[in-house]
């Protein structure tokens, strides 16, 4: 949607149902859009991160003296050089900008090298020595939840638990005509946006400005200020045209590192992740193990669901607590169920961090609850449309969490239209 010349937004009637030009369309089509990696400033430096190659270890020492002596190197920073707080996180402040005590995943940032050219960066990276004591690691959430598992944070690996209870599930299961129990597993997914993480930072008159590929500039500003130990009024974050995000650029990536380098050196600093670095360091979609039991009567009306969701949030919480909570809230799908027992666990492991990705926990449970509906239909000889129509939400329906749906609910109309098309194509023969 575009604004008018007087700065006012156009009337609603002038845009609904019409094709409106994207505000960034012309710049992207003509190639004039400046993405974060396209920005340059006179006298700028280049930065690169040395990352861990082991998943779990106590960091003993980093020796960067030889790296600092490489011609063209401006600085090598470690956790000791951070002037403010060395922990970031949208919900839980548990992730170090540069590791100061414990390595918790392959790809953890250990040192930041700043140099006048890429060749000096590469040479300095190879000169840094890292001394650590490797620890046992856990790579599945079920293993991480077991007694005696290596603790990744604090005393245990269960970051958070969500429970939703409604009615009496056990009694409903005994009365059911059909009961289906299955385990579903979903995999870790990489966003793989075309544009890797990138940014440019500069300090002018005490103001830190960072041009960055991000989906969350206000959060970025707060975290950079905390890490530098300065007020938010001295930090400005400019969201560059973002070449793909899908949730993966809601977390901190280059922002605090660039702010640190520019603040310390007093010069503009540019950093662009390689594709390999982006894959190693960026958050993923949560892999989940879902144990799902559904019960219905002889007409296919749902009586109860019992669900246990175990989500692998990896080495750091990121958006995990909210993602697994939302998975629990949506575990019954778009269906009214009178008896519900749902448990959802967000669990630390030494895997890559999992965070936000489109759907935010719902695609994982949708795979499970829709599979369950098909299995129930098969057990009763119903077609998949009929069982869904008998259970789907309607205005006035109540969700598993007690929310009454007072406005329009579009699922019945959607199913009706899909069913009409399926009948037209002869896909429902032999079903009732």
N, C-alpha and C positions, 0 to 999 in steps of 0.2 A: 504494500500500500504506500502511495506517495502523498506528501502533503501539498497544500496549495501554496501559491506564491505569497499569500499573506501570513503564512505560518500556521493556519488553522487546518485541522483535518477535514477531509471531504465528508459530506453527509453520508450516513450509512446507506441510504437508498442509491447513492451513486457508485457504490463499490460492490455490494452484495450481488452475486450472480454474474459479475463481469470479470473479464481478464484484466488484471492490473499489473503494470510493470514492477518487477522487483527493484528495490532501492539499490541493490548492488549488481543488478543484471548487466547494465551497460559496461561497467568497469571490468567485470570478469570476462565478458565476451570479447572486449577489445584488448584485453591483456594489460590494462592500465592499473588494475587493482594491486596494491602493495601488500603482499602477504608478509608475515613476520620475517621470514628468511630473505626477503627481498630488500630489507632495509639496510642501509649502510650509513656510517657517519665518518667524517674525517678524523683520523688518528685513532680509530677504534682498535680494540684488542679482540682476540679470539679465545674462547673458553671450551674446555672439555673436562668430562668427569671420569675419574678412575673408579671403576666399580668392582664389587666383590665377585669372585669366581667360585666361592663356596656358599652353601645355603645357611649354615649356622656355625657361629664361632664367637669367641671372645676376642675382641680387638685389643692387642697388647700395645702396638706401637706402629707409627708410620714414619719412615725415614725419607724425607723429601729433599735433603740437602743437595744431592747430586742433581736432582731435577731442577732445583732453583739456580744451579750454576750453568745450565744449558743456555748458550747464547740466544737471545731473543725472548727468553722467559721473563715475564713481568712479576709473577707471583705463583706460589703454590699454597693453597689454603686447606686447612683441615678443620675439624670441629672446634679446636682451640681458638680459631680466628673469628668465630661467630660472636658478635658483640651482644646479641640479645638472646632469645630463647631458641634452643636447638630442637624444637619439636613442632610439627605441623599436623593438621588433620581437620577435616570438615566437621567431624562429630567427636572424635577422640584424638587428643594431641599425643600420638604415639609413634610418629614417624620422624626420624632425624633428617635434617637437611644434609648433614654429613655425619656419618656414624662416629659416635664417641665412646661406645662401650660394647655393644653386641651387634654382630652381623646376623640378620634374620632371613635373608634370601639372597640368591644369586642376583646380582644387579644393584645391591645396596651401594649408595654413593659413599666413597671413602675420602677422596681428595679432589679438589678443583684446581685445574691448571689453567693459567692465563698467560697468553703469549702474543707476540706481535705478528705471528704467521702460523699457518697450519703445520709447517715442517717442524718448527720449534715445539709445538704442542705434542706432536707424535714422538719426538725425541725425548722430551721430558717425561711423558707417560711411562716410557720404558725404563726410566731411571728410578722410579719410585719403588721403595721396598715396603711391603706390608707384613707385619708380624702378628700372627693370630694363633689361637688355640682352638682347633676345630671341635665342635660339639655334635652329639647325635641330633639328627633332624627328623621331622615328621612330615609326610607328604600326602596324607589323607586325613580328612576331618575325623573320621571314626577312630583312626589310630591316635589322633591328637586328643580325643575325648577320653581315651582309656586311662585307667589308673596307672601311674608311674611313667606316663609319657613326658618327654622333655618339655619343660615349660618355656614358651616363647616370650610371653609377657607375664610378669608377676608369678602367681602360684598355679595358675591353670590356663587352659587354652580355650575355654568357652567364653567368648567375648560378651555375648548377651543371649537371652532367651525370651521368646514371645509365646504366650499361651492364650488361646481363645477357647472358652468352654461355654456351651449352650445346651440345655436340656440334659438328657440321660442317654448317652451313646450306647452303653452296654445293654440296657433294656431294649433299645431299638434294634440292635443287632440280633437279639434273640427272636424278635417278632418278624424279622425280614423274610421275604420269599427268596431273594437273591442277595448274596454277599460276595463281593469281589475284592480280593487283596492282591496287590502287586507292588513291586519295587521299581521305581523309575530313576534313572541316572541321567544327568545332563552334563555336558562337557564345558570346560573353560573355553571362552571365545575371545579372540583378539579383535579389537575394533578395526584395525588395519586401514585407518583413514589415509587418504593420499598424501596429506601434508604431515610430516613428522613434527614433533614438538620443536619450537624455535622461538627466539626472541632477541631483542636488542635493548640494552639498558644504558642510561646516561644520567649523570648528576650535574645539574646546572643550578647554581645559587642555592645549594643545599636541598634541592628538590630532586628526588629519585624518580625518573620516568622510565617505565618499562613498556615497550611495544611487544606484545606476545600473542601467540595463538592460544586462545583460552575460551572457555565457556562460562567463566565465573570471575570476572574482573574485580568485583567488590570483595569477594573472599580472598583473592590474590593480594589485594592491597592490604588487607588486615594482616595476612601472614607475613608479607615482606616487612611491614612495619614492626611486627613482633620480633622477627629474626634479627633485624638491624637494631632493635632497641630504640626506635624513634617513633614520633607521633604519626598517625595516619595522614595528617595534614602535610607531611613531607614526602608522601609517596603517591605517585600517579601511575595507574595502570591503564594502558590503551589497548582495547581489544582489536587486534588486527583482523582483517577478513580471514575467516577460519576455514581452512581447507579440509573440513571434515572433523567431526568430534564424536557425535552419537553418545555422549556421556563420558567418553574417555578423556576429555580435556576439562573436566570439572575439578580434577585434582591438581595439586601443585606439581610442576615438572621443572622447568628452567627458571621460574620466576624468582625464587629466593636466591638461587645460585647467581643469577645475573645481577640481582640487587646487591648481593655481597661483593661481587667482583668490581662492579662500578663504584660502589661506595668506598671500597678500600683503595682502589687504584686511582680514582678520580678521572678515569677515562671511559669513553663508551666501550661496551663489551657486547659481543655477539656470540650466540651459541645456537647450533642446529644439531639435533640428534640425528645419528645415522638410523637407517631402518632397523638394523640389528639392535641398537640401543633403545629405540622406541619399543620394540617388541619385548625387550628384557625389563624395561623400567615402567612401562605404562600399566594402568589398571585393566583388569579383564572382566568379562561377565562371570558371575559366581557359578562355579560348578556345584550341583546339588544332588544329594541322595534323598529320594522321597519315597517313604513307605505310606501307601494310600489304601485305605479300606472304604468301600462304598456299599451301602445297603439300601434296597428298595422293596416295595410291596409287589404284589402280583401284577398291578397295572403299570409298574415302572415308576411310581412316585418315590422320590428319595425320602428315606427315613433318617439316615445318619451318614456322616463321614467321620473317619478318624485318620488323621494325617500327622506324620512326623517328617519334618524337613531339616536336613543337616546341610548347611551351606559353608563352603570353604572360602573364607575371606582372605586367605593368604597371610602374609607376614604382618600386615597392618590393617587397621579397621576400615579406613576409607569410608565409603558409604555403606559398608556391610550391615551395621545395625538397622538402618532404615530399609535396606533392600530385603533383608530376611523378615523384618516385621511386615513389610508390604506383601511378601510372598505368603505369609500366614493369613493376612486379611483377605487375600484373593484365592485362597486354597480351595474354596467351595465352588469357584467359578461363578458364572452368571445364573446360578440356580439357588432356589430357596430350599434350605435344609433345616428341619426343626431341631435336630440333635447333632451337635458338633463338638469334637475335641481335636484341637490342632496345637502342635508344638513345633516351634521353629528355632533352630540353633544357629548362631553365627560363630564360627570356630576359626581360631588362628591355626595356621600351618606354616611351614617354611617354603611354601609355593609363592609364585608371583602374587602380588596384591590384587584382589578383586574389588571393583568399585561400582560405578554407575555405568549401565549400558541400557540402551533403549528397551523399555518395558519394565526395568527396575525390579526384577524378581518375579514378575508375572509370567513371562514366557516359560519359565521352568515349571511352575505349577500348572499352567494351562496345558502343557504337554501331558501332565499326569491326569488332571480331572477330565479332560476330553477323551483320553484313552479309556478311562474308567466308564464314562458314559457309553462308549461304543461296546465295551465288554458287557455291561449290564443289559444293553439292548439285545445283544446276541444271546445272552443267557435266557431272555424272556421271549425271544422271537419277534422283537419289535424292530422297526426300521429306526435308524439313528435320528431322524427328524422327530418322530413321534415321542421318543423318550425325552428329548430336549424340550419340546413344546409343553409337555406335561410338568416340567420342572422349572422352566425359565422364569426369571423375574418379570413381574408386571407392576404397573403403578400401584402402590400400596404394599408391595412386598417388603420383607424384612431380611436384611443381610445377616451373615453369621455374627457380626459385631453389634447387631441391634439397630442398625440404621434403617429407617423406614423410607422407601423410595417414593417420594411424593410427586415427582414430575414424570415426564415421559421416559419410557424404557423401550429402546428400539429393537431388542433382540427378537421378539416374537415376529415382528414384521419382516426382519431379515431372514429368519428361518422359513417363514411362509413363502417368501419369494424364492429362496434357494430350493425349497421342496418342490414348488411348482415347476421350476426349471429341471430338477432331477426327474420328475414324473414325465415331463415333456420328452426327455432324452431316454426314457425307459429304464431308469436306474433303480427303481424301487419294486420291480416285479417280485412276487413271492413274499413280500413283507406286509405286515399289518400295522 
